Amino acid sequence: MRVRIYLGSDITSNLIIARLLRLCIGSGHSFEVFEPMQAVPRPPRSKAYAKYLWFERIVLREFVEPILVARRVESPNVSTLAEVYGPQFISVQRIASANHEDAVSYDAHDMTFSVRWHEKFSEATLKRLGSGGRPTINLHPGKLPDYRGVFTYLRAMIAGEPDASFTAHTMNAEWDAGPIVGQVTESLDYSLSVLENMVNHHVRAADLLLTIMAKRTRSEDLLSISQGSGGSYFSTPDDETLDQAARLGIETASEWAIRKLVRTYYGDQVLANITEGCQYRQN
């Protein structure tokens, strides 16, 4: 099976796809992975949110990945897996950009996954990706339809939910609203940060994608459960929401948390060389 992946720049998504690629070694599946080019960051709406983005995205992109590539450190990082396991990696600015259109062949895949890609897919793009009945599936970090949008693990923890989900759904022109294809649910640990909870759930999220691929390989129909007209959509949290989380003792991310995650998933050798990255710098 030929699988196209639009991959976000955060640590959780990278670990999900790294696991998926490892599970597919020797399977005969081939992968084409689109990654976002480094863009000029827009000022976040709040200092607390900027701190979270630092630990979730910037530490991986600007500190961990360069060391992995330069030192060829053995790790589950996606970019280094390309050299060993063969997926094609393509950096693009936006789906509608010229370099994406130049790089993509819309007939060269059997299904598409989006894993925290940073922009909405237009109806025209979805029609081209899904022509011939090829599935176009988004892996959303949140229990649908109750937690559409962004930062849904934080919202779930503020609400006191016992668990959270990764939900796979068919993409349409609306955010996180297409029919549900599959869902995996795990307990939330309130002694850990929001980021740690998400990362800790990456294994079953990757396994969900593999299950979907296996069904398609066997020519089985995928689930298609309508989300209906209910549900909630959450946008980027404002200072009031983040202050509420702090009052409840909910931490989004921290230097201690990112050190633990880097040690666990990328090793002591990498951690020893990114001391600067683990210290949040306020712009």
C-alpha positions as CSV (number, residue, x, y, z in Angstrom):
1,M,0.0,0.0,0.0
2,R,1.2,3.5,-0.9
3,V,0.5,5.9,2.0
4,R,0.8,9.7,1.9
5,I,1.3,11.4,5.3
6,Y,1.0,15.1,6.1
7,L,2.9,15.4,9.3
8,G,2.8,18.2,11.9
9,S,5.9,19.6,13.6
10,D,5.1,18.6,17.2
11,I,6.8,15.8,19.2
12,T,3.7,13.7,19.6
13,S,2.9,13.5,15.9
14,N,6.6,12.7,15.1
15,L,6.6,9.8,17.6
16,I,3.3,8.5,16.2
17,I,4.6,8.3,12.6
18,A,8.0,7.0,13.7
19,R,6.2,4.1,15.4
20,L,4.0,3.5,12.4
21,L,7.1,3.4,10.1
22,R,8.9,0.9,12.4
23,L,5.8,-1.3,12.5
24,C,5.7,-1.4,8.7
25,I,9.3,-2.5,8.1
26,G,9.2,-5.4,5.7
27,S,5.5,-5.0,5.1
28,G,5.7,-3.9,1.5
29,H,4.0,-0.6,2.3
30,S,5.6,2.6,1.0
31,F,5.4,6.1,2.5
32,E,5.5,9.7,1.2
33,V,5.7,12.1,4.1
34,F,5.1,15.9,3.8
35,E,6.6,18.1,6.5
36,P,6.0,21.8,7.0
37,M,8.9,24.1,6.1
38,Q,10.3,26.2,8.9
39,A,8.1,29.2,9.0
40,V,8.5,32.6,10.7
41,P,6.6,32.1,13.9
42,R,3.6,34.3,14.5
43,P,3.5,35.8,18.0
44,P,1.3,33.5,20.2
45,R,-1.7,35.0,21.9
46,S,-0.3,34.5,25.4
47,K,3.1,34.0,27.1
48,A,1.8,30.7,28.6
49,Y,0.8,29.4,25.2
50,A,4.2,30.5,23.7
51,K,5.9,28.4,26.5
52,Y,3.9,25.4,25.6
53,L,4.7,25.7,21.9
54,W,8.4,26.0,22.8
55,F,8.4,22.6,24.5
56,E,6.0,20.9,22.1
57,R,7.5,22.0,18.8
58,I,10.6,24.2,18.9
59,V,12.7,21.9,21.1
60,L,12.2,19.1,18.6
61,R,12.6,21.1,15.5
62,E,15.6,23.3,16.5
63,F,17.5,21.3,19.0
64,V,16.7,17.5,18.9
65,E,16.5,16.9,15.2
66,P,19.8,18.7,14.2
67,I,21.7,16.5,16.7
68,L,20.0,13.3,15.5
69,V,20.9,14.1,11.9
70,A,24.5,15.4,12.5
71,R,25.5,12.6,14.9
72,R,23.4,9.9,13.4
73,V,22.1,9.0,16.8
74,E,19.9,5.9,16.9
75,S,16.4,7.1,17.8
76,P,12.8,6.8,16.8
77,N,12.9,10.2,15.2
78,V,11.1,10.4,11.8
79,S,13.7,12.3,9.8
80,T,16.4,9.8,10.6
81,L,14.2,6.8,9.9
82,A,14.0,8.0,6.3
83,E,17.6,7.0,5.7
84,V,17.0,3.5,6.9
85,Y,13.4,2.6,6.0
86,G,12.9,4.5,2.8
87,P,10.0,6.8,3.1
88,Q,10.3,9.9,0.9
89,F,10.3,13.2,2.9
90,I,9.2,16.4,1.2
91,S,9.1,19.9,2.9
92,V,6.4,22.2,1.7
93,Q,5.2,25.6,2.7
94,R,1.5,25.1,2.3
95,I,-0.7,22.6,0.5
96,A,-1.7,25.3,-1.9
97,S,1.9,26.3,-2.5
98,A,3.8,25.8,-5.8
99,N,6.4,23.5,-4.2
100,H,3.6,21.1,-3.0
101,E,2.0,21.0,-6.4
102,D,5.4,20.4,-8.0
103,A,6.2,17.6,-5.6
104,V,2.9,15.7,-5.5
105,S,1.4,13.2,-7.8
106,Y,-2.3,12.7,-6.9
107,D,-2.4,9.3,-8.4
108,A,0.7,7.9,-6.6
109,H,-1.0,6.8,-3.3
110,D,-3.7,4.6,-2.0
111,M,-4.6,6.5,1.1
112,T,-3.7,9.7,2.9
113,F,-3.2,10.5,6.6
114,S,-3.0,13.9,8.2
115,V,-1.5,14.0,11.6
116,R,-1.7,17.5,13.1
117,W,-1.0,19.2,9.8
118,H,-1.1,23.0,10.3
119,E,-3.7,24.0,7.8
120,K,-7.2,23.1,6.5
121,F,-7.5,21.0,3.4
122,S,-9.6,22.7,0.8
123,E,-12.5,20.8,-0.9
124,A,-10.6,20.8,-4.2
125,T,-7.5,19.2,-2.5
126,L,-9.6,16.6,-0.7
127,K,-11.4,15.7,-3.9
128,R,-8.1,15.2,-5.7
129,L,-6.6,13.2,-2.8
130,G,-9.7,11.1,-2.4
131,S,-10.4,10.4,-6.1
132,G,-11.2,6.8,-6.8
133,G,-12.5,6.1,-3.3
134,R,-9.0,6.6,-1.7
135,P,-9.4,7.3,2.1
136,T,-8.3,10.7,3.3
137,I,-8.1,10.5,7.1
138,N,-7.2,12.9,9.8
139,L,-5.8,11.7,13.2
140,H,-7.2,14.1,15.7
141,P,-5.9,14.3,19.3
142,G,-9.2,14.5,21.0
143,K,-12.5,12.6,21.6
144,L,-14.9,13.5,18.8
145,P,-17.3,15.0,18.5
146,D,-17.0,16.5,22.0
147,Y,-13.5,17.9,21.6
148,R,-12.9,19.4,18.1
149,G,-10.3,22.0,17.5
150,V,-6.9,22.5,19.2
151,F,-5.5,21.9,22.7
152,T,-8.2,19.4,23.4
153,Y,-6.2,17.5,25.9
154,L,-6.0,20.6,28.0
155,R,-9.7,21.2,27.7
156,A,-10.4,17.6,28.7
157,M,-8.3,18.0,31.8
158,I,-9.9,21.3,32.8
159,A,-13.3,19.5,32.5
160,G,-12.0,16.7,34.8
161,E,-12.4,14.0,32.2
162,P,-11.1,10.6,33.2
163,D,-9.7,9.9,29.8
164,A,-8.9,11.3,26.4
165,S,-8.8,10.0,22.8
166,F,-7.1,10.0,19.5
167,T,-9.8,9.9,16.8
168,A,-9.4,9.0,13.2
169,H,-12.0,10.5,10.9
170,T,-12.5,11.1,7.2
171,M,-11.6,14.6,6.2
172,N,-14.1,17.1,4.8
173,A,-14.0,20.8,4.4
174,E,-15.0,21.4,8.1
175,W,-12.6,21.2,11.0
176,D,-12.6,17.7,12.6
177,A,-16.2,17.0,11.5
178,G,-16.0,14.1,9.1
179,P,-17.3,10.6,9.8
180,I,-15.3,8.7,12.5
181,V,-13.2,5.8,11.3
182,G,-11.7,4.7,14.6
183,Q,-10.9,5.9,18.1
184,V,-8.6,4.9,20.9
185,T,-9.1,6.1,24.4
186,E,-6.7,6.1,27.4
187,S,-6.7,7.4,30.9
188,L,-5.5,10.8,31.8
189,D,-2.8,11.1,34.5
190,Y,-3.3,14.4,36.3
191,S,0.1,14.2,38.0
192,L,1.6,14.7,34.5
193,S,1.5,17.7,32.2
194,V,-0.8,18.0,29.2
195,L,2.1,17.4,26.8
196,E,3.2,14.2,28.7
197,N,-0.3,12.8,28.5
198,M,-0.5,13.3,24.8
199,V,2.9,11.8,24.2
200,N,2.1,8.8,26.4
201,H,-0.9,8.1,24.2
202,H,1.1,8.0,20.9
203,V,1.6,4.2,20.9
204,R,-2.1,3.4,20.6
205,A,-2.6,6.3,18.1
206,A,0.0,4.8,15.8
207,D,-1.5,1.3,16.2
208,L,-4.9,2.8,15.2
209,L,-3.4,4.0,11.9
210,L,-1.8,0.6,11.3
211,T,-5.2,-1.1,11.9
212,I,-6.8,1.2,9.3
213,M,-4.1,0.4,6.8
214,A,-4.5,-3.3,7.5
215,K,-8.3,-3.1,6.8
216,R,-7.7,-1.4,3.5
217,T,-5.0,-3.9,2.5
218,R,-7.6,-6.7,3.1
219,S,-10.2,-4.6,1.1
220,E,-12.4,-4.3,4.2
221,D,-14.8,-1.4,4.6
222,L,-13.7,1.2,7.1
223,L,-16.0,2.4,9.9
224,S,-18.0,5.5,9.0
225,I,-19.8,6.9,12.0
226,S,-21.4,10.3,11.6
227,Q,-20.6,12.9,14.2
228,G,-24.0,14.4,13.9
229,S,-24.7,18.1,14.6
230,G,-23.5,18.2,18.2
231,G,-20.1,18.5,19.7
232,S,-17.8,21.4,20.6
233,Y,-15.0,23.3,18.9
234,F,-12.1,24.8,20.8
235,S,-9.7,27.4,19.5
236,T,-6.3,28.4,20.8
237,P,-6.6,28.9,24.6
238,D,-6.5,32.5,25.9
239,D,-4.9,33.7,29.1
240,E,-8.1,33.2,31.1
241,T,-8.3,29.5,30.1
242,L,-4.6,28.9,30.9
243,D,-5.0,30.7,34.2
244,Q,-7.9,28.4,35.0
245,A,-5.7,25.4,34.2
246,A,-3.0,26.7,36.5
247,R,-5.5,27.2,39.3
248,L,-6.6,23.6,38.9
249,G,-3.0,22.4,39.1
250,I,-2.8,21.5,35.5
251,E,0.6,22.1,33.9
252,T,0.8,22.4,30.1
253,A,4.5,21.6,29.8
254,S,7.8,22.3,31.6
255,E,11.5,22.0,31.4
256,W,11.4,19.0,33.7
257,A,8.7,17.3,31.5
258,I,10.6,17.9,28.2
259,R,13.8,16.6,29.7
260,K,12.0,13.4,30.7
261,L,10.4,13.0,27.3
262,V,13.7,13.6,25.4
263,R,15.5,11.1,27.6
264,T,12.8,8.5,27.2
265,Y,12.3,8.7,23.4
266,Y,15.6,10.1,22.1
267,G,18.2,9.0,24.7
268,D,20.7,10.5,27.2
269,Q,23.1,11.3,24.4
270,V,20.7,13.7,22.8
271,L,19.5,15.2,26.2
272,A,23.1,16.0,27.2
273,N,23.5,18.1,24.1
274,I,20.3,20.2,24.2
275,T,20.5,21.9,27.6
276,E,19.9,25.2,26.0
277,G,16.8,24.0,24.2
278,C,15.2,22.6,27.4
279,Q,15.4,26.1,29.0
280,Y,12.5,28.1,27.7
281,R,13.5,31.4,26.2
282,Q,10.9,34.1,26.2
283,N,11.2,36.2,23.0
